[in-house]
């Protein structure tokens, strides 16, 4: 993430390695490695940075990176405001409400948005809504206190915050909450916003002015930025283009194709997808390894960010992992990124903390997220395992056609454990069936997957669990489509007692999958899993795995009697340890 000061003479770069400020007038580079993260806001000589290492906010002067004065009561740990030009106030948009914070006194006000001018809708490419949480929002503020707030309902609201907090020239437009990586530059002369989609290597851009909305599309391998007059984008790993947003002869599709632009070569050693930064005439490029900032025009200077020796030996491995993860993540329109780096402490060495974007909310995005977690847990003896992470909660209903695409992408990746990757299906499928707070009532389930996709997934589970080798998923699709799947055939084909760590991780998710697929007929499968052949994982985690069985009985009361009868019968002849599990499980149902 980056920002320029109001004059465009100082650029701030913030990432997992720390905060870098570069004074373009004096060539002075400052670096603070103690603060590590991916989000900040800065204006008026003050920057607020979220330090992911300590999950706290720190305030710094810009560009000196000294301690800045803010209110002790000013707690925005879980909010993402944007600083105004006076360096004393910050704006945050929430649904249809604006909040203005005084970072010195800690006071809060709610400026009236007034009656906005409604503009013609436009698209930022593939959307998240309606799956994104309605309370999500992104707030951007420009150098003249113009702002743009994109809320979870897909509405972009803009205007300018006056000196007394009055909103001037408000406007609103529908554009959807994009799946892509957002960049924005609000200004009275024109507010720019773009969304870059890695699955398409394309960015959808819009410029909002008093005359209305103009849109463009551009092919780019990295997020697109705006200098105030020109769009700056990266059509390949070797060059960057700068092109007027409005040019005399746009293509019929409104695309930016370089025909009216200026090209800048990226030095060979810095080829790859980097971070573009531009303000006025300046075009800068953060190299893919994050080590340097290159000036691609003007004096062609190179600024060393001074990342230091502590992480030097590990940085190539950090980048290699990102390349591995993103080779698959991009298919799901997802970005895996380095969120922060934990320094050596408590006997542990340097630890990178990776995180994963929301992508297209499909199955593959869940599989990639799970793959990231399992890879970090198993490789290097777990030295880089994630201390904490959040399971994605949403799943967009997919069909067999999309799953076939996902299977082909997974097959092309080395060291991908398919069974383990299913574990992240657990939370989204549980949510489709009411979540954790509705176990005592019947619910109307939300669509999870199209049945043909669930059929292929279950066939893949059977095949992989019964094989000692990695199964090529896409090659078996034709066979699986012809394969009939009934509760009886599923029970016969799948042994829940299989000694497999990946199966232990994913059995809870598969329990929700078979519930959704077989509906009330799942009772025979659950009798097999919980009464006749309970795995060690089920016995030790019945309070979790058993939620699917509880949901079955609430949804279809007729299944309760045979299921409980099977548990009781099994308990009579079970060994003592299994009998203890069965007794506890029945009591908790």
ChimeraX attribute file (.defattr): number of C-alpha atoms within 10 A of each C-alpha:
attribute: neighborCount
match mode: 1-to-1
recipient: residues
	/A:1	17
	/A:2	20
	/A:3	21
	/A:4	20
	/A:5	21
	/A:6	17
	/A:7	10
	/A:8	18
	/A:9	15
	/A:10	20
	/A:11	23
	/A:12	24
	/A:13	23
	/A:14	24
	/A:15	23
	/A:16	25
	/A:17	29
	/A:18	21
	/A:19	26
	/A:20	23
	/A:21	23
	/A:22	24
	/A:23	18
	/A:24	16
	/A:25	9
	/A:26	9
	/A:27	12
	/A:28	12
	/A:29	19
	/A:30	18
	/A:31	23
	/A:32	17
	/A:33	17
	/A:34	13
	/A:35	23
	/A:36	24
	/A:37	24
	/A:38	21
	/A:39	17
	/A:40	25
	/A:41	23
	/A:42	26
	/A:43	26
	/A:44	17
	/A:45	18
	/A:46	27
	/A:47	23
	/A:48	25
	/A:49	22
	/A:50	25
	/A:51	23
	/A:52	19
	/A:53	17
	/A:54	11
	/A:55	12
	/A:56	14
	/A:57	17
	/A:58	17
	/A:59	20
	/A:60	19
	/A:61	18
	/A:62	23
	/A:63	21
	/A:64	16
	/A:65	18
	/A:66	12
	/A:67	13
	/A:68	16
	/A:69	14
	/A:70	18
	/A:71	12
	/A:72	10
	/A:73	11
	/A:74	16
	/A:75	12
	/A:76	14
	/A:77	13
	/A:78	10
	/A:79	13
	/A:80	20
	/A:81	23
	/A:82	26
	/A:83	30
	/A:84	26
	/A:85	21
	/A:86	15
	/A:87	18
	/A:88	19
	/A:89	22
	/A:90	24
	/A:91	26
	/A:92	23
	/A:93	26
	/A:94	18
	/A:95	17
	/A:96	11
	/A:97	11
	/A:98	18
	/A:99	15
	/A:100	21
	/A:101	22
	/A:102	18
	/A:103	23
	/A:104	16
	/A:105	14
	/A:106	15
	/A:107	13
	/A:108	15
	/A:109	12
	/A:110	15
	/A:111	16
	/A:112	13
	/A:113	20
	/A:114	12
	/A:115	10
	/A:116	16
	/A:117	14
	/A:118	13
	/A:119	17
	/A:120	11
	/A:121	13
	/A:122	16
	/A:123	18
	/A:124	25
	/A:125	22
	/A:126	18
	/A:127	19
	/A:128	21
	/A:129	15
	/A:130	13
	/A:131	16
	/A:132	21
	/A:133	14
	/A:134	15
	/A:135	11
	/A:136	15
	/A:137	23
	/A:138	20
	/A:139	22
	/A:140	25
	/A:141	30
	/A:142	24
	/A:143	21
	/A:144	17
	/A:145	24
	/A:146	26
	/A:147	28
	/A:148	28
	/A:149	25
	/A:150	26
	/A:151	24
	/A:152	23
	/A:153	22
	/A:154	24
	/A:155	19
	/A:156	23
	/A:157	24
	/A:158	29
	/A:159	24
	/A:160	23
	/A:161	22
	/A:162	12
	/A:163	9
	/A:164	7
	/A:165	15
	/A:166	14
	/A:167	20
	/A:168	16
	/A:169	17
	/A:170	19
	/A:171	20
	/A:172	20
	/A:173	20
	/A:174	18
	/A:175	19
	/A:176	23
	/A:177	29
	/A:178	25
	/A:179	24
	/A:180	29
	/A:181	19
	/A:182	21
	/A:183	17
	/A:184	24
	/A:185	23
	/A:186	25
	/A:187	22
	/A:188	18
	/A:189	14
	/A:190	19
	/A:191	24
	/A:192	26
	/A:193	23
	/A:194	29
	/A:195	26
	/A:196	29
	/A:197	31
	/A:198	24
	/A:199	18
	/A:200	16
	/A:201	18
	/A:202	23
	/A:203	26
	/A:204	24
	/A:205	29
	/A:206	22
	/A:207	21
	/A:208	21
	/A:209	15
	/A:210	13
	/A:211	8
	/A:212	11
	/A:213	17
	/A:214	16
	/A:215	20
	/A:216	20
	/A:217	20
	/A:218	23
	/A:219	21
	/A:220	23
	/A:221	23
	/A:222	23
	/A:223	25
	/A:224	28
	/A:225	28
	/A:226	27
	/A:227	21
	/A:228	19
	/A:229	17
	/A:230	20
	/A:231	23
	/A:232	28
	/A:233	29
	/A:234	29
	/A:235	20
	/A:236	17
	/A:237	18
	/A:238	16
	/A:239	18
	/A:240	24
	/A:241	22
	/A:242	24
	/A:243	21
	/A:244	18
	/A:245	26
	/A:246	17
	/A:247	13
	/A:248	8
	/A:249	9
	/A:250	15
	/A:251	12
	/A:252	6
	/A:253	9
	/A:254	15
	/A:255	16
	/A:256	24
	/A:257	15
	/A:258	17
	/A:259	11
	/A:260	16
	/A:261	18
	/A:262	12
	/A:263	17
	/A:264	16
	/A:265	13
	/A:266	20
	/A:267	12
	/A:268	10
	/A:269	9
	/A:270	19
	/A:271	16
	/A:272	18
	/A:273	21
	/A:274	19
	/A:275	21
	/A:276	23
	/A:277	27
	/A:278	24
	/A:279	23
	/A:280	13
	/A:281	14
	/A:282	15
	/A:283	21
	/A:284	22
	/A:285	22
	/A:286	22
	/A:287	20
	/A:288	17
	/A:289	15
	/A:290	20
	/A:291	17
	/A:292	17
	/A:293	23
	/A:294	21
	/A:295	21
	/A:296	20
	/A:297	14
	/A:298	9
	/A:299	7
	/A:300	11
	/A:301	14
	/A:302	15
	/A:303	17
	/A:304	16
	/A:305	22
	/A:306	16
	/A:307	19
	/A:308	11
	/A:309	9
	/A:310	12
	/A:311	19
	/A:312	10
	/A:313	10
	/A:314	13
	/A:315	17
	/A:316	12
	/A:317	12
	/A:318	18
	/A:319	16
	/A:320	11
	/A:321	18
	/A:322	18
	/A:323	14
	/A:324	14
	/A:325	22
	/A:326	20
	/A:327	16
	/A:328	23
	/A:329	28
	/A:330	22
	/A:331	22
	/A:332	25
	/A:333	26
	/A:334	28
	/A:335	26
	/A:336	24
	/A:337	20
	/A:338	20
	/A:339	20
	/A:340	22
	/A:341	24
	/A:342	20
	/A:343	16
	/A:344	12
	/A:345	9
	/A:346	6
	/A:347	5
	/A:348	11
	/A:349	14
	/A:350	16
	/A:351	20
	/A:352	24
	/A:353	23
	/A:354	23
	/A:355	17
	/A:356	24
	/A:357	18
	/A:358	21
	/A:359	27
	/A:360	25
	/A:361	24
	/A:362	21
	/A:363	24
	/A:364	29
	/A:365	27
	/A:366	28
	/A:367	25
	/A:368	27
	/A:369	27
	/A:370	22
	/A:371	22
	/A:372	23
	/A:373	22
	/A:374	21
	/A:375	19
	/A:376	19
	/A:377	16
	/A:378	12
	/A:379	11
	/A:380	10
	/A:381	9
	/A:382	12
	/A:383	15
	/A:384	21
	/A:385	20
	/A:386	18
	/A:387	9
	/A:388	8
	/A:389	12
	/A:390	8
	/A:391	15
	/A:392	19
	/A:393	21
	/A:394	22
	/A:395	23
	/A:396	16
	/A:397	16
	/A:398	20
	/A:399	17
	/A:400	19
	/A:401	11
	/A:402	14
	/A:403	21
	/A:404	17
	/A:405	14
	/A:406	21
	/A:407	22
	/A:408	14
	/A:409	19
	/A:410	23
	/A:411	17
	/A:412	12
	/A:413	13
	/A:414	8
	/A:415	11
	/A:416	18
	/A:417	19
	/A:418	25
	/A:419	23
	/A:420	21
	/A:421	24
	/A:422	27
	/A:423	25
	/A:424	25
	/A:425	25
	/A:426	23
	/A:427	20
	/A:428	21
	/A:429	27
	/A:430	24
	/A:431	18
	/A:432	20
	/A:433	25
	/A:434	18
	/A:435	17
	/A:436	11
	/A:437	8
	/A:438	13
	/A:439	18
	/A:440	12
	/A:441	12
	/A:442	16
	/A:443	15
	/A:444	10
	/A:445	15
	/A:446	12
	/A:447	14
	/A:448	22
	/A:449	22
	/A:450	14
	/A:451	16
	/A:452	15
	/A:453	21
	/A:454	21
	/A:455	21
	/A:456	25
	/A:457	21
	/A:458	19
	/A:459	23
	/A:460	22
	/A:461	20
	/A:462	18
	/A:463	19
	/A:464	20
	/A:465	22
	/A:466	14
	/A:467	9
	/A:468	8
	/A:469	8
	/A:470	15
	/A:471	18
	/A:472	17
	/A:473	22
	/A:474	17
	/A:475	13
	/A:476	15
	/A:477	19
	/A:478	10
	/A:479	10
	/A:480	18
	/A:481	15
	/A:482	8
	/A:483	13
	/A:484	10
	/A:485	18
	/A:486	14
	/A:487	17
	/A:488	12
	/A:489	12
	/A:490	17
	/A:491	18
	/A:492	11
	/A:493	15
	/A:494	17
	/A:495	16
	/A:496	22
	/A:497	15
	/A:498	13
	/A:499	13
	/A:500	12
	/A:501	11
	/A:502	17
	/A:503	24
	/A:504	19
	/A:505	19
	/A:506	20
	/A:507	23
	/A:508	26
	/A:509	22
	/A:510	23
	/A:511	23
	/A:512	26
	/A:513	23
	/A:514	21
	/A:515	22
	/A:516	24
	/A:517	23
	/A:518	17
	/A:519	14
	/A:520	16
	/A:521	17
	/A:522	20
	/A:523	23
	/A:524	18
	/A:525	22
	/A:526	24
	/A:527	21
	/A:528	17
	/A:529	20
	/A:530	24
	/A:531	23
	/A:532	17
	/A:533	15
	/A:534	20
	/A:535	20
	/A:536	15
	/A:537	18
	/A:538	21
	/A:539	20
	/A:540	12
	/A:541	14
	/A:542	22
	/A:543	13
	/A:544	11
	/A:545	21
	/A:546	22
	/A:547	18
	/A:548	24
	/A:549	24
	/A:550	15
	/A:551	23
	/A:552	27
	/A:553	22
	/A:554	18
	/A:555	21
	/A:556	14
	/A:557	12
	/A:558	13
	/A:559	18
	/A:560	17
	/A:561	10
	/A:562	13
	/A:563	20
	/A:564	16
	/A:565	13
	/A:566	17
	/A:567	20
	/A:568	16
	/A:569	12
	/A:570	19
	/A:571	20
	/A:572	11
	/A:573	10
	/A:574	15
	/A:575	10
	/A:576	11
	/A:577	9
	/A:578	18
	/A:579	17
	/A:580	13
	/A:581	21
	/A:582	23
	/A:583	13
	/A:584	14
	/A:585	17
	/A:586	14
	/A:587	8
	/A:588	11
	/A:589	14
